[in-house]
Amino acid sequence: IPYGEGRFPDPRPLQRIGGFMAQVVNALAAFDHDASHHFMPWNLSNGLAVSRDLWADAAQDIVTPAAPLLERLRCEVLPRLNACPSQVIHNDGHPYNLLRADSESQEVVGLIDFGDMVYAPIINELAVTATTFYRRSARGLDTVKNLLAGFHNAHPLSDTEVSLLWDAMTLRLLIT
């Protein structure tokens, strides 16, 4: 069943989820395809989330909290993010694409929906997963910390990548 249909994971299973997504990154490391370089709206690093055109007609209740972030994300974060190690990533590891055996199990047994795969910075893979679990969590940053620890254990990240995680999560929230 989708992981989102059971109880929220404890810290150790969150680390295993992070590790699982890193294993997906590792499995895709040698994969490339011409189609993976296409424009994908859900690609955090393509600039859509901070596009002036996108925000020109956005509702004011959305623009007001986002506006103070956009220039920094556009001018400082995206260039740094796009300089990070990149490859084809799944790009959609959220609780309804991760699978568990039943509603009581906290182990990931599979992953579905490969339709958002794209060539992008590896840290985006963790950012997508971390954002979706963070939003569902009462433990906030502890959730992100555990996902990061599991991911980093299976696929070590640079200090730069780790420093960009929160900003990449912000880009995911803006796109969402």
WOZI-V932084 format. One line per field, one symbol per residue. phi: phi as a letter, one per 40 degrees, with the letter a starting at -180 (. if undefined). A space follows every 50 residues. Layout:
phi = ???
This chain:
phi = .ddccbccccdccccccdccccccdcccdccaadccbccbdcccbcgdcb cccccdbccdcccdccdccccccccbcdccccccdbacbcgacbccbcbb cacccbccbaabgccbdacaddccdccccccccdccbcbfccccdcccdc ccccadbcdcccccdccccccccccc
